[in-house]
C-alpha cells in the first residue's frame, strides 16, 4: 500500500508492506508488516519505520532483531534532531536528542534504558566570514 499524499514530490508519504510466508517444513505461516511513514507536523519532519510480526510456533525466516522494531527520526532541519530506536528482542530502548544553537553550541542527550548521557559542546570565537583557524571549543 502506498499513499503519496496530496502533493506529489513533497517527500510526505505512507508505505505499508504486508508479508506472508508459508514455511515448507510445516512450522506454519509467518506474517508481518513494515510501515514507513513520513510527515511534516509543525516545524518537525518525522520519519517512522516500524516492523511487526505475528509470532509463529517454529523458527521465523525473518529474524526477531528486525521483525519487531521501531525507529523514529524527527528534525526541523536546522536546530533539532530526535531519534528513537526501540527493539524489544534486542532489549533496546534508545532516545537521542540534539539541540543546536548555530555557531555557538550543541547539546546531546542519549538515553539507553536506565542509562543517561549528556554532552554539551560550546564554540567561541568562531567567525565563518573569516576562518582563521582560531576558535575555542569547550566540552561539558
Secondary structure, 3 states (H helix, E strand, C coil): CEECCCCCCCCCEEEEEEEEEECCCCCCEEEEEEEEEEEEECCEEEEEEEEEECCCCCCCCCCHHHHCEEEEEEECCCCEEEEEEEEHHHCEEEEEEEEEECCCEEEEEEEECCEEEEEEEEEECCCCCCCCCCCEEEEC
